[in-house]
Amino acid sequence: MAVADTNDRIELLGAPGSPYTRKMLAYLRYRHIPYGMRWGGQLNAPDNFPKPKVQLMPTFFFKDADGELEAVVDSTPIIRRLESDYDGRSALPDDPVMGFVNYLIEDYADEWLTKAMFHYRWAYQADIDNAGPLLVYWANPTLAQDQAEQMAAMFSQRQIDRLYVVGSNAVTGETIESSYVRLLDILDTLITDQGYVLGTRPSSADFALYGQLTQLALVDPTPAGIMNSEKQRVRAWVDRVDDLSGVDIDNGWLTVDDAQTVLNPLLSEIGRVYAPVLLANAKAVMAGEGSFEAQVDGRAWSQPSFPYQAKCLQWINEAFGAMSAEDQARARTILDGTGCETLLL
């Protein structure tokens, strides 16, 4: 494995209100990878920095083979790139089966749990009033108050009008919120028993869950109130995962045999809510339909189709297909009966 020059820090651009920025910062700290954090959107990037094709946060600026900067987004493949470039303190399990399970949980956190984050932030007035000004001041803390208030109102309304994009509405709100509460119960048990999701050391799935939970626990008052009053252990875990740079690690990954029991509640939650959405979305995208309907947790679900999440389903299957036949069979012993097996096309 190649070792990157640790004197050449990685530059990235992001915001505290971006769960993916928080995911990657915690990951970089844990891995002891030197970085330079630049707060704000693309307007805050230096003039000589390239712009990504899709302007998402965080944006990483890597040097290509010619030493020129390239702008890269999408946290999951960035983690795999960094795992290849930097030795030690890996956040990916060695066993390919557990690596696949880790990938699946990371994808769930990035693509389903973010629905809870967006829903809570823009569906309740107390959360709207809290988030609007924060998002503006995170981008530019020196902005005059009257200008900041105008921008906050404008940005908040735009986000409220986009709730339908993630599937949040009066019908689906109960599905999203019930799933969030169940996840807190599941994480409370996992943390109690072993400290992290896949064992006694953190994985990229932990950092993905943490990223979304930073917003749900630390920023938005409605979901934070639920966590603080009912699951203080999970709330404390979020604080600790923020900086694991000093934690000692061991080889404490779950075995496949143990994972079949330990991870069943979490995988069953993924199969219960995320799998039917991924499958219905992919079917709609393939048919060229702009929206889809599904039954999720016994309730109607409708939202615009999302080509990126069709790719997520494709990538899950590619990760599964990359394993040997023996490892695929081992993986199925973990997934069968959880609902996640329906994702394997």
Sequence and secondary structure as in RCSB ss.txt:
>XXXX:A:sequence
MAVADTNDRIELLGAPGSPYTRKMLAYLRYRHIPYGMRWGGQLNAPDNFPKPKVQLMPTFFFKDADGELEAVVDS
TPIIRRLESDYDGRSALPDDPVMGFVNYLIEDYADEWLTKAMFHYRWAYQADIDNAGPLLVYWANPTLAQDQAEQ
MAAMFSQRQIDRLYVVGSNAVTGETIESSYVRLLDILDTLITDQGYVLGTRPSSADFALYGQLTQLALVDPTPAG
IMNSEKQRVRAWVDRVDDLSGVDIDNGWLTVDDAQTVLNPLLSEIGRVYAPVLLANAKAVMAGEGSFEAQVDGRA
WSQPSFPYQAKCLQWINEAFGAMSAEDQARARTILDGTGCETLLL
>XXXX:A:secstr
     TTS EEEEE TT HHHHHHHHHHHHHT  EEEEESSGGGS TTS   SS  SSEEEEE TTS EEEE  H
HHHHHHHHHHS SS SS SSHHHHHHHHHHHHHIIIIIHHHHHHHHHHSHHHHHHHHHHHHHHH TTS HHHHHH
HHHHHHHHHHTTGGGGT STTTHHHHHHHHHHHHHHHHHHHHHHSBTTBSS  HHHHHHHHHHHHHHHT HHHHH
HHHHH HHHHHHHHHHT  TT    S B  HHHHHHHTHHHHHHIIIIIHHHHHHHHHHHHTT SEEEEEETTEE
EEEE  HHHHHHHHHHHHHHHTS HHHHHHHHHHHTTSSGGGG  
